[in-house]
Structures are given as C-alpha cells and as structure tokens.
Amino acid sequence: MRRVFDRAVGAVALADGVVEAPRTRSGKLGGIFNTQVRGFVFEELPYPIEYEFDSFQMTQRGLQNAEVMLEHLLSNQPASIVLEGHTDPTGEANYNLTLSLQRAQAAQTFFEDGGFVGVVSVEGRGESMRIDPDLHNVAFDSAEHHQLERRVVLIRE
C-alpha cells in the first residue's frame, strides 16, 4: 500500500499542471489526503508544495498545491503537525539545510495565514533524505528527480 501511495504522490509532483484532488461523497478531499486506507495509516503527506530553484518562494503551482493542503488541514483540524522541508543536492549541505528550513517556515506561514490554528513545528532536512528515483521511474539526479526532492512533507502527530 505504501508503494502505491508514494507513486500517487510522485505522479502529482511530476504532472504538467495542478492535479485536481479527488473528493469523497461528503465533499472532503480524498485520494492521497485520506489518513488511512484498508488499515494502512499514512503518517506523512509529501504533497508537492513546489518552490523556485534556490528559493523559499513557492511557484504558482506550489501555491495552488498549498491551497489544497490548507483545505485538508482546515477540514481535518489536526491538533498539531510537523512540516519537514527538503532540498535537492545542488549546493552546499549547510546552505541546503537552511533553505529547507526556510521552505518549511514559508509553508507554516501560508497555513497559519490561511486560518490553520493547530500547533505547527518546522524542521529542515536539507538534502539528507533523498527520494528513490526508481520508485517514480525517473533518472537519478535528473531535473524530474530534483523536482521531487524540493518538497515539504506534512507529518501528522
């Protein structure tokens, strides 16, 4: 089940445009926004909040995806979340660590400004948690692989 989930998240991240999130019958976000499927509980949601290269400014697509993530947070109102920022390996490790934290903080600000009232913790991981390119059928260190690595992961507590 985890492999299917990871592939779905990768497909959203690599799509040419914003992918409309499926809805449940009640109108809530479904698909990768489900917290559990058939007994498998998803503790993290690596939804593709995309950033400009070498920046903590979200791209237009990143902003649209952040809005979908905010809808999910407002709908489910978790008491607390952790936002983990990540970078691709381009650049120095210390710089990437700082940049990844700034990306997580940018997402935090976006969510709080949008009305999320839960406790938000932020962490920067830099380039330390690389994505397996084989899982998403992309070449190692390709532009697509780096795009997948520039991400913020939401961890449900």
C-alpha positions in Angstrom: 0.0 0.0 0.0 2.9 2.4 0.8 4.4 1.9 -2.7 1.0 2.8 -4.3 0.7 5.9 -2.1 4.3 7.0 -3.0 3.7 6.5 -6.7 0.5 8.6 -6.5 2.3 11.4 -4.7 5.1 11.3 -7.3 2.6 11.4 -10.2 1.1 14.6 -8.7 4.5 16.1 -8.3 5.6 15.3 -11.9 2.3 16.3 -13.6 2.5 19.1 -16.1 -0.1 21.1 -14.2 -2.0 21.2 -11.0 -3.8 17.9 -10.4 -7.4 18.2 -9.1 -7.6 16.2 -5.8 -10.5 13.6 -5.8 -13.4 14.2 -3.5 -15.3 11.8 -1.3 -19.0 11.7 -1.3 -19.1 14.1 1.5 -17.0 16.6 -0.5 -13.9 16.2 1.6 -10.5 15.7 -0.1 -9.9 12.0 -0.9 -7.1 10.2 -2.7 -3.7 10.8 -1.1 -5.4 13.0 1.5 -7.0 10.0 3.2 -5.5 9.4 6.5 -5.9 5.6 6.2 -6.8 3.0 3.6 -7.6 -0.6 4.4 -5.9 -0.4 7.8 -2.8 1.3 6.5 -2.3 4.6 8.3 -0.5 7.4 6.5 1.5 9.5 9.0 3.1 11.8 6.4 1.8 13.6 3.4 4.6 14.6 1.0 2.2 16.7 -1.2 4.2 18.7 -3.8 4.4 22.2 -2.5 6.9 23.3 -5.1 9.5 26.1 -4.7 11.5 28.2 -7.1 15.0 26.8 -7.5 17.4 28.2 -4.8 14.5 29.9 -3.1 11.8 29.5 -0.4 9.3 31.3 -2.6 6.5 28.9 -3.8 5.9 28.6 -7.6 2.5 29.3 -8.9 1.8 25.6 -8.9 3.2 25.3 -5.4 0.8 28.0 -4.2 -2.1 26.1 -5.7 -1.0 22.9 -4.1 -0.5 24.6 -0.8 -4.1 25.8 -1.0 -5.3 22.2 -1.4 -3.1 21.2 1.6 -4.6 24.1 3.6 -8.1 22.9 2.7 -7.2 19.4 4.0 -5.8 20.9 7.3 -8.9 23.1 7.8 -11.2 20.2 7.1 -9.5 17.8 9.5 -8.1 20.2 12.1 -5.3 18.1 13.5 -4.1 19.5 16.9 -0.5 19.6 15.6 1.6 18.9 12.6 5.2 18.9 11.6 6.4 20.4 8.3 9.7 19.0 7.0 11.4 20.9 4.4 13.7 19.3 1.8 16.0 20.3 -1.0 17.7 18.7 -3.9 21.5 18.1 -3.6 22.5 21.1 -5.6 24.6 23.4 -3.4 26.4 23.1 -0.1 24.9 20.9 2.6 24.7 23.7 5.2 23.1 26.1 2.8 20.6 23.4 1.8 19.8 22.7 5.4 19.0 26.4 6.0 17.0 26.6 2.7 14.9 23.5 3.6 14.0 25.1 7.0 13.0 28.3 5.2 10.7 26.3 2.9 9.0 24.6 5.8 8.6 28.1 7.5 7.1 29.5 4.3 4.5 26.7 4.3 3.9 27.3 8.0 3.2 31.0 7.4 0.9 30.1 4.5 -1.1 27.7 6.6 -1.4 30.0 9.6 -2.3 33.0 7.5 -5.0 30.8 5.9 -6.6 30.0 9.2 -5.0 26.8 10.5 -4.9 27.1 14.3 -3.1 23.8 15.2 0.5 23.8 16.5 3.0 23.7 13.7 6.5 22.6 14.1 9.1 23.1 11.4 12.2 21.1 10.6 14.8 21.4 7.8 16.3 18.2 6.4 18.3 19.7 3.6 19.3 17.0 1.1 19.6 14.3 3.7 16.5 12.3 2.8 16.8 11.6 -1.0 13.9 10.2 -2.9 14.4 6.8 -4.6 14.1 7.7 -8.3 13.2 4.1 -9.3 10.0 4.5 -7.3 8.9 7.3 -9.7 10.5 6.0 -12.8 12.8 9.0 -13.2 16.6 9.1 -13.8 18.8 9.7 -10.8 19.8 13.4 -10.4 17.6 14.4 -13.4 15.5 17.6 -13.4 12.5 15.5 -12.5 14.3 13.8 -9.7 15.4 17.1 -8.3 11.8 18.5 -8.6 10.6 15.6 -6.4 13.3 16.3 -3.8 12.3 20.0 -3.4 9.4 19.4 -1.2 7.7 19.9 2.1 6.4 16.9 4.0 3.5 17.2 6.4 3.7 14.7 9.3 0.6 14.1 11.3 1.2 13.9 15.0 
